[in-house]
Amino acid sequence: MDIKDIIKPENIVYQKTKVLTNKVMHYCPGCSHGTVHKLIAEVIDEMDIQDKTIGITPVGCAVFGYNYMHIDWQQAAHGRAPALATATKRLYPDKYVFTYQGDGDLASIGTAEIMHACNRGENIVVIFINNAIYGMTGGQMAPTTLIGMVTSTTPYGRQVDLNGYPLKITELIAQLEGTCYVTRQSVQTAVAARKTKKAIRKAFENSNQKKGTSFIEVVSSCNSGWKVSPVQANEWMEENMFPVYPLGDIKDR
């Protein structure tokens, strides 16, 4: 049988979306970022909005997102992606604008920007990767780090009296009038990834319908920062992070 007979359209089980580039991703093995990138790219492809989408990344592990998706990108200063997204969407109201931010960025230095953008109800999509640690800069404690969790700056575990409580910023954002859709998902299994993809598509559709800000938190693993294997990281995430950051829709208006 000729190879051309095998790759006929009717025989294709899965085909990589054209929105993804062919570059090898720099993320650590087991990292959730690569999976989320794939889901975003597939949604953009399926909605046929590749030439209408603008992604904005700040500083962090996802800063090189422009290497992996064939869309227009802008890079913001640390924490400032929502501010840049606001300007971009207002200048180009027919574009699909999304930010892609980690917890050390969005929930720390960028708290003011994300809260006010969501409160204004900017018609943007926010994808928030929460792995409870500063992954790029050395594994320091992040605002979302769990109580008792060991990091490079909390070698004896996060202590409430010294470090305060984990910041559940997604619940805070759900209270703001400008948000239309707030959800928390994950990608550690195929089923979870499908739910996250569905949430991403809904968020982009909300943006097109001018409903306000859609906010998607993706509870993620960082096996390098957590000093465990990818399998152990997923198990630890399910056992420890999901009780603190439960999955599911928080707001759907």
C-alpha positions in Angstrom: 0.0 0.0 0.0 1.3 3.4 -0.9 1.8 6.0 1.8 -0.6 8.3 -0.1 -3.4 5.8 0.4 -2.8 5.8 4.2 -2.9 9.6 4.6 -6.1 10.2 2.7 -8.5 12.5 4.6 -10.9 9.7 5.5 -8.0 7.8 7.2 -6.8 10.7 9.4 -7.6 10.2 13.0 -5.9 13.3 14.3 -4.1 16.2 12.6 -2.1 19.0 14.3 -3.8 22.3 13.9 -2.2 24.7 11.5 -2.2 27.4 14.2 0.6 25.6 16.1 4.1 26.1 14.8 6.6 23.2 14.3 9.0 24.5 16.9 9.9 22.2 19.8 8.4 23.7 23.1 10.9 24.8 25.7 8.6 23.8 28.6 9.7 21.1 31.1 8.4 17.6 30.5 5.0 17.2 32.2 4.3 21.0 32.2 0.7 22.0 31.7 1.6 25.0 29.4 2.0 22.9 26.3 -1.4 21.3 26.6 -3.1 24.6 27.2 -1.3 26.1 24.1 -2.6 23.2 22.0 -6.2 23.7 23.2 -6.1 27.4 22.5 -4.7 26.8 19.0 -7.3 24.2 18.3 -10.1 26.6 19.3 -8.7 29.4 17.2 -8.5 27.0 14.2 -12.0 25.6 14.7 -13.5 29.1 15.0 -11.6 30.2 11.9 -10.3 33.3 13.7 -6.5 32.9 13.2 -6.2 36.3 11.5 -8.4 38.0 14.0 -6.8 36.8 17.3 -4.2 38.7 19.3 -2.5 37.1 22.2 -0.7 39.0 25.0 1.9 37.5 27.3 3.8 39.1 30.2 6.9 37.9 31.9 6.9 34.2 33.0 7.2 30.7 31.7 4.8 31.5 28.8 6.6 34.6 27.7 7.7 32.8 24.5 4.1 31.9 23.5 4.7 33.6 20.2 7.0 30.8 19.2 4.3 28.2 19.2 1.1 29.8 17.7 0.8 31.4 14.3 -1.2 34.5 15.5 -0.4 38.1 16.3 1.3 38.6 19.7 2.3 41.4 22.0 4.5 41.2 25.1 3.6 43.2 28.2 5.7 44.1 31.2 5.3 41.8 34.2 1.6 41.9 35.3 0.5 44.4 32.8 -1.1 42.1 30.2 -4.7 43.1 31.1 -3.8 46.8 30.6 -2.3 46.1 27.2 -5.2 43.9 26.3 -7.6 46.7 27.2 -5.9 49.1 24.9 -5.7 46.5 22.1 -9.3 45.5 22.3 -10.5 49.1 22.3 -8.4 50.0 19.3 -9.4 46.8 17.4 -12.9 45.9 18.8 -13.4 43.3 16.1 -10.3 41.3 17.2 -10.3 38.4 19.7 -7.9 39.5 22.4 -6.7 37.2 25.2 -4.0 37.3 27.9 -2.1 34.3 29.0 -0.7 34.7 32.5 0.7 32.7 35.4 -0.1 33.0 39.1 3.1 34.8 40.0 2.2 37.4 37.4 -1.6 37.8 37.5 -2.1 37.2 41.2 0.9 39.2 42.4 2.4 42.1 40.6 -0.5 42.2 38.2 -3.3 42.2 40.8 -4.4 45.8 40.2 -4.4 45.4 36.4 -6.5 42.2 36.4 -9.0 43.4 39.0 -9.7 46.7 37.3 -9.9 45.2 33.8 -12.4 42.6 35.0 -14.3 45.2 36.9 -14.6 47.3 33.8 -15.9 44.3 31.9 -13.4 44.6 29.1 -14.4 42.2 26.3 -11.2 40.1 26.5 -10.4 36.5 27.5 -8.0 35.8 30.4 -6.3 32.4 30.7 -4.7 32.1 34.1 -2.2 29.2 34.7 -2.1 28.5 38.5 0.7 26.1 39.5 1.1 27.7 42.9 4.7 28.6 42.4 7.1 31.0 40.5 8.2 28.5 37.9 10.6 30.5 35.8 12.6 32.4 38.4 13.5 29.6 40.9 10.5 28.1 42.5 9.6 30.9 45.0 6.4 31.1 46.9 3.6 32.6 44.9 0.3 34.2 46.1 -1.4 30.9 45.3 1.1 28.7 47.2 -0.7 26.3 49.5 -0.4 26.4 53.3 2.5 24.1 54.3 3.8 23.9 50.7 7.6 23.9 50.4 9.2 26.4 48.0 12.6 27.9 47.7 11.5 30.9 49.8 9.4 28.8 52.2 11.7 25.8 53.0 9.7 24.9 56.0 6.4 25.3 54.2 4.1 28.3 53.8 3.0 29.6 57.3 -0.2 31.6 57.7 1.3 33.8 60.5 4.3 34.7 58.3 3.1 34.4 54.7 -0.7 34.7 54.9 -3.3 32.6 53.1 -3.3 31.3 49.5 -5.0 33.9 47.3 -8.2 32.6 45.7 -8.2 35.3 43.1 -10.6 33.6 40.8 -13.4 33.7 43.4 -12.6 37.4 43.9 -12.9 38.1 40.2 -16.2 36.2 40.0 -17.7 38.9 42.3 -16.9 41.7 39.9 -19.8 43.0 37.8 -17.7 43.1 34.6 -17.1 39.4 34.4 -19.5 37.3 32.5 -17.8 33.9 32.7 -15.5 32.6 35.4 -14.4 29.0 35.5 -11.6 26.8 37.0 -10.4 23.8 35.0 -7.4 21.6 34.6 -5.6 19.5 31.9 -4.1 16.5 33.7 -6.4 14.0 31.9 -8.0 13.8 28.5 -11.4 14.4 30.0 -10.2 17.5 31.9 -8.5 18.8 28.8 -11.8 18.5 26.8 -13.6 20.5 29.5 -10.9 23.2 29.4 -11.1 23.4 25.6 -14.9 23.8 25.8 -14.4 26.6 28.4 -11.8 28.4 26.1 -14.2 28.3 23.2 -17.1 29.7 25.3 -14.8 32.5 26.5 -13.9 33.5 22.9 -17.5 33.4 21.9 -18.4 35.6 24.8 -15.8 38.1 23.7 -17.3 38.2 20.2 -20.8 38.8 21.8 -19.4 41.6 23.9 -20.6 40.1 27.2 -17.7 41.3 29.2 -14.6 39.6 30.6 -14.2 35.8 30.5 -11.7 34.4 33.0 -10.4 30.8 32.9 -8.2 29.5 35.6 -6.3 26.3 34.8 -5.0 24.5 37.9 -1.6 23.2 36.7 1.4 21.3 37.7 5.1 22.4 37.9 7.0 19.2 38.5 10.3 21.0 38.1 9.4 23.6 40.7 7.8 21.0 43.0 10.8 18.7 42.6 8.8 15.6 41.6 8.1 13.6 38.5 5.3 14.6 36.1 3.2 11.6 37.3 3.8 12.5 40.9 3.0 16.2 40.2 -0.4 15.3 38.7 -1.2 13.1 41.7 -0.1 15.8 44.2 -2.1 18.4 42.3 -5.3 16.3 42.5 -4.8 15.5 46.2 -3.7 18.9 47.4 -4.6 21.7 45.0 -8.1 20.6 43.9 -9.5 20.8 47.5 -8.3 24.4 47.8 -9.0 25.3 44.2 -12.1 23.2 43.2 -12.8 22.8 39.5 -16.0 23.9 37.8 -17.8 27.0 36.7 -18.0 29.7 39.3 -20.0 32.3 37.3 -21.8 32.0 34.0 -23.9 35.0 33.0 
